[in-house]
Amino acid sequence: MLRNLKFALFFLALSLCAASAAPVWAQATGTPPAKASVTVSQDDLKKLITTLESDTARTEFIQNLKALEKTQAQPGDMDEGQETIAPLTKTLGVDNFTNKLIDRYQNFLARNNLKGSTVGRIGLSLLTALLGVGLVFFFRRGATKALYWTDRAVKWLDMPAARLRFYARVLRFVVTIGLLGLMLYSLMLIWGVESDYNPFESEWFRHSIGMIINVGFVIALATIVWEILNAILHLTFVRLDGANSSRVSTILPIVRNIAFMAFALVFFLMLLSEIGINILPLLAGAGIVGVAIGFGAQTMVKDFLSGFTLILEDVMRVGDVVSIGGHSGVIEKITLRKIQLRDYDGAVYTVPYSAITTVTNRTKDFGMYVFEMGVAYKEDTDRVVEVMRTVSAELRADPAFRDRILDDLEIAGVDRFADSSVVIKARIKTLPIQQWNIGREFNRRMKKAFDQAGIEIPFPQQVTWNMNPPVTVVQERRIHEDKAKS
């Protein structure tokens, strides 16, 4: 995972560097501007020479020129009448803060007299290297300790440990690369590497680094906001539904997916704005595309609305046993477009909401197991009912089953007369999904109780009578003839 992330960040850095270097390269290779005549006095030239000879004054002069360039910069790519949306980093002041921080760091290094001599440069280089390596080691150890202490909070906020470890790896990698780059930049400034051989002094590199920092800030801010929103959703649903985990597991993933899609769209637009793309035409085009999709995908929209209604009305939940669309099974997954069932044989059925006309939920709030006991016609039905009540009382007294049975056995009475049996109908109320386990145990005990009480459970029987066929007149005459001959 970390190796893939490194490749992804490296590719993103190269892309941003190439994108930001393109305007500079085009400007450098374009038609040179026309020469203008400028008159400079002798005193101004002397002041300029004095400024350039001093390291501190030269650095301040360069910083002032850069600040003047930024204040006079005009957007050349946008039309004057075209409206734009300011990037998030510029709105929050992150861009200016980053530039000021870099300028202050450069001034701090330029005002140090330690780099005036070789011994001072060596000492400052060793100090910079030790400080950089120490900060990297300290941060990596601190991130590991913080990851260890946040396990309890992760469980409380429903954040998987794997995702937290991924965030920790990304943070360690980014901070390590940043500290190593800062250390290398400091060493180049200390030893006075010329701008031709120092990539940190090039304008395209500074612009690319600033863009990478801004994009990284937006990604980090979006990640933090999403995790906070995810935790709020989890805590809200858990508090509203209490111990009803099945409803939480049904609604929470759907609400989380809807929120994530909306949040991802907003984040993507913010990222495009940071790169320098005007998102207003995209927003206008997205509205037109949305209307076209709404007309072209009416069935899908209908499924979304139907699924949203079924979920809000709590018709079914994950884990319920239902019959929908001609299929029966346990609900494994509910989305805004379909329901996934799995039957007793292990077969999986995917039923879209458009195919659902009636929902039969056998485990809504509680379960019922219906008995149809067939006994022989000769048996006393009152005695049979008494034996059934005795078996029910014994089952409710068993610690393994009493917590799953909600009420006593309800006997409806003699339901019908079958071909070879009298059918007595009854039912027992249980917890959801427990009716089949309770019913099987009740049948097992009922068979033993009927055997002990001598109650016959009939089964289909057939009686066969063997009779001699009738003798015809011709056959009787032949019999007499045979006797006379003998």
N, C-alpha and C positions, 0 to 999 in steps of 0.2 A: 504493500500500500504506500509506504513512504517513498520507495523508488519511483513508483508511478507519479506520485505527487511532485517529486523533484523534476522529472521530465516535463510534467505539465507546467510547472512554474517557470522552468527554463525556456520552454517554447513560448509561454506568454510574454516573458521578458524580451525575447528576440523579436516577437511580433510587434510589441509596443515600441521597441527601439527602432525597428524598421519603419513603422508608421510615423513616428515622430521625426525620424531623420529625413524622410522624403521631402517635406517642404524646405528644409534647410539645404539639402542637396540640390533641389531644383533652383533655389534662390542663388546658390553658389555657382551653378553652371549656366545661369541665365545671362541675359544681355546686361553688361555693366552699365550703371547709371552714368549720365552725362556729367562731365567734370564741371565743377562750379568754382569760381574764383573766390578765395577767402583771404582776407588780410589779417595777419597776426602781428601784434606789436612785439618789440624786443623783450619787454618786461614779462609779457605772457609766456614767451618761449623760455626765459630763465626760470620762471615759476614751474613750468611744466617739466623742465629738466630736473629741477630740485625735487619735485614730487616723485618722478620716476626713479631717482637714485635712492630714495628712502624706501625700505621695505614696507614700513607701516603706512606711510603716506601713499605709496603706490597701491597697496591693497585697498585702502579706503577710497582712492580715486576710482579704481575698477568697480568697487561695489556701488559707488554713486552713479557711474555710467550705466551699470546694469539696472539700477532702480529707475534712472531716467528712461531707459529703453522700455521698461515695463509700463511706465506711466503713459508713454507716447504710443504704445502698441495699439494698433487698430485691427479688428477682425477683417482680414482680406477675403476670406472664403465666403462670408455671409453677405447677402444683400442688405443695403441700408434699411429698407423698409420691412425686412423679414423679422418676425418675432422669434425669439429663442427662449429656452428655459435654462436658467443658470445651473451649472453642475452643483451637486450636493456639497462637495468639498469647498467650492468657492462660497456657497451660501453659509456654511458653518465656519468659514475662515480657516479651514485646514490647509489650503494651498498657501496662503500668506504665512501661516505659522510655520510651515515646513521650510519655506524660502528664508524666513527670518532666522530660523534655527541654523540652517546651513551657513548663512552669512555670518552669524555670530561665532559659529565654530571656526570659520576661516579667519575672522579677525582675531580670535583668541590665539590661533596658531601663528598668525603673522606677527603679533605683538610680543611673542616670546623671543627673548634674546638667546635662548639656548641653541637655536639653529644657526647662530652667527659663527660658530666654530665647529670643527670636526668632532671634538670631544663632546660638545653640547649636543650635536646631532645624534651621536652614538648613544649618549645617555637618554635623550628624549625618545629615540627609537626603541631602546630596550624597555623604557617605562611604558611606551604605547603598546608594545607587544605583550608585556606582562599584564597590563591592564585589560587588553582585549581578550587574551586567553582566560584570565580570571573571571571576567564578566560572562564569557561563554560558558565556562564550567559552572559558575554560580547559578546562572539562569537555568541551565539544563537540570541541575540538581534540585533547584527550587520548583521547577515544573513537575518533576517526578514526585516530590513531597506533596505538592498541591494536589496532584492526581490521586495520591493515596488518601488524603484527607477528605476528598470530595465524593468518595464512594457512597456515603450515607445520603448526601444531598442528591446524588444521581438517582438513587432508588426512590426518593421522595418526589422528585420531579419527573419521573418516568423517562429518564434519559438513558439509553443503552450504554453500557460501559464501553463497548467497542467504538461508539461514536465519540465518546469523551476522549478515549485514547487517541483516536484519529486527530481530534482537535489539538491535543497536546503535542503530537508529532509535528503537525503543521506549524504550530506556534514555535516549537523548538527550532525547526528548520529555518523559518523565516528570520527569527531573531539571530540565529547563528550566522546566516548569510549577511544580515545587516551589520552585525558587529565586525565580522571579518572584512567586509567592504569598507566600513568606517576606519578600521585600523590600516588597511592598505592605502586609503585616501590620505590619512594623516602622515604615513611614512613618505608618500610622494611629496606632500607639502613640506615636510621637514627637510628632505634632501633636495628640494628645489628642482624637481624634474620639470623640464621644459614642457610647454603646452603641446608641442608637436608630438611628444612621446607620452603625454599624460592624458588618458581618455577622460579623466574626471573633469578636466578643464574645458572640454568641448561643449558647445551649447546643445547639440543634439543629445549628448549623453545626460546632461543635467535635465533637459526637458523630458527625456525618457524615464529617468529615475523619478522625477516628480509625478509623471503619469502613473508609473507603477505604484508609487506610494499612495496616490489618490485612489486608484482602483483597489489596492489592498485594503485601504481604509473602508471603502464602500462594502467590500466583501465581508470584512470583519464586523462592521456595524450591522449588516444584514443578517449575518449568522447569529449575533447576540440577540438582535430583536426577534428573530424567528424562534430561538430557543426559549426566550422569555414568553413569547406568545404561545408556544407549544406547552410550556409548563402551566400557564394560566388556564388554557383549555382543559388540560388534564385535571388540575385541581378543582376547577369549576364543575366538571361533570362528575367527578368522584364525590364532591360535596353534595351536589343536587340529588344524585341517585343513591348515595350511601353505600350499602353493601350489595346493591344490585349490579354486580359486575357484568352480567350478560348484556344489559342495556348500555353500559359504558363501552364495552367492547364492540357494540353494534354502531353506536352513533359517533363515538370519538374518532375512529379512522375516517369516516366520511367527512365530518366537519374539518378534520385536520387536512384532508386532501384538498377540500375546497379552499381553505385558508392558504394552503401552500401554493396552489396554482395562482391565486390572486397575488400573493406576496412575491412569487417568482416573476410574475409579469411586471410588477412595479420595480422590482430589483433589476430586471433586465433593461428596462427603460432608463433607470438611473445609471446603469453601467454604460449604456450607449451615450448618455449625456456626458459622462466623465471622459470618454474617449474623444468626444468632440463632434458627435453626430447629433444633428437637430432632430428631436423626437416629435415635434409638432406635426410634421407630415405623416409620420408613422401612426400617431394617434388618430388622425383623420382617416387614414387608410384602414386602420383597424376597425373603426366604426362601420365603414362600408363592407368590409369583409365579414364582420359579425352579422350584419343584416342578411348578406348573401348566404352565409352558413345557416342562419335561422330558417330561411325559406327552403334551402336544399336538404336540410337534415331534420325535417319535422318529426320523423319517427324517433330519432335519438333524443330530441328535445322532449317529446312526449314521454319517453322512458325516464328521462331525468326528473320530470315533474311528478310522474306516477311514483317513482321510487322515493322521492323526497317526501311525498304525502304519506306513503306507507310507513316510512321510518319515523316521521314525526308523530303519527298516530299510534305508534308502538304496536303495530299489528303482529309483527314477528321480530325475533331477535336471533343473534348468533347462538346456536346450540339448541334451538327449537326443532321439534319434529313436525314437519308440515307436509301437505300435499298441494302442489301447485303445478299448473301446466301439464297435468297428467303424470306427474312424477312425485314420489314420496321419498323422504330421507331427512337427515339432519342438516341444518343450515350450517355451512362452514364459513361462508363469506357473503357479505352484503355490500354492494356498491351502489352508485347512483344509476347504473345501467342494467345490472343483472344480479341474480341470486345464484349461488353455487350450493348444490345439495350433494350429499353422499348417502347412498342407501346401505342396507345391511350387508350386501354382497361386495361393497367397496366401490361400486360404480359411481362416477361423478356426473352430475347433471348441471348444466348451465342454462338457466331459464331467464330470458329477458322479461322486463316488466310488461312489454306489449303482449306477451303470451299469457299473462296472468289475468284471469277473469274472476276466480274464486280462490280464496286462501283457506285451507283447512289446517288449523293449528291444534295439534293434539297435546301440547304441553304449555298452553297459555295459563299462567298463574298456578294451576294444579293439574293433576292427571287422574283419570278414571280408568279402572280395569273392569270390564264387564264379564261376568260369569254366566254361562248357560249350561247348568248341570242337568244331564239327562239320566233319569232313574227308571227302573222297571215299573210297569203298571201296578204290580202287586205291592210296591213299597208305600208306606205311609208318608205322605209329603210333609206332615208336621214333624215327624221324626227326622226326616232329611234336613229340614230347616234348622232344627235344634243342633244337629251334628255340625252344620255349616257355621252356626254362631259359636259353637265351642272351638272350632278350628280358628275362627277369626280372633277370639279372645286369646288363645294361645300364641297366635302370631303377633298380636299387639304387645304381649308380655315379653317377647323375645327382645333383648337389648340390641340385637343386630338389625331389627326391622321396625321397632316401635317409633323411632324418630322420623321415619319416612312415611308412616301411615298417619293421615290427618283426621280420620273419622272411622267410626265403627262400620261393620259390614251392613250395607243397605240391601235388604231383600225385597224385591218387587213381588215375588210370589210365583205361582204357576203361570208360565208365560204361554205355553201352547202344548198341544198333544201331537207328538210326532208319530211316525209309523210304528216304532217299537219302544218309545220312551215317553216319559212325562218330563218336560223341560221346565226347570225352575231357574228364574233369572235373578241375578244379584249383581252388585257392583261395590267397589271399594275405592275410597278417595285417598290419593297419595300426593307426595311432592312431584313437581314436574319431572318427567322422564323416568320416574321410578316405578310407574304403574306396571311395566312389563316384568321387572324383577320381582315385585311383590306378587303379581299374578302367577308367575311360575312357581314361586315358593308355596303359595296358597293351593295351587293344583296338586303339588307333590304331597302336601299334608292331607289334603282332602281325599286323595286316593287311599292313603293309609288308614284314615279314619273310617271310610266306607268299608274297607276290608275288615276292620276290627268289628264294626257294627253289623256286618252281614248285609249291607245294602248293595243290591246288584246294580251295576252300571251296564245296561243292555248294549248289545251290538247286533247288527243285522244277522238274522238266522233264516234258514230255509229248510222246510220239512218236505221230504220226498217219499211218496207212497208207490210201491211196486205192485202192480196188479196184472193177472193173466188176461190176455186179450180175449175178446168174445169170439166163439167158434161159429162160423157161418154154416149154412145148410149143405153146401157143396163139400166143405171140409168134413162135416159129420158123416155124410154118405161115403166118402172115401175111407174114413176110419172104419166104418162097418164092413166095407168090402175087404179091407186089409185083414180084419179079424176073421171073416168067413173063409178066406183063402188059407189062412193059417190053421 
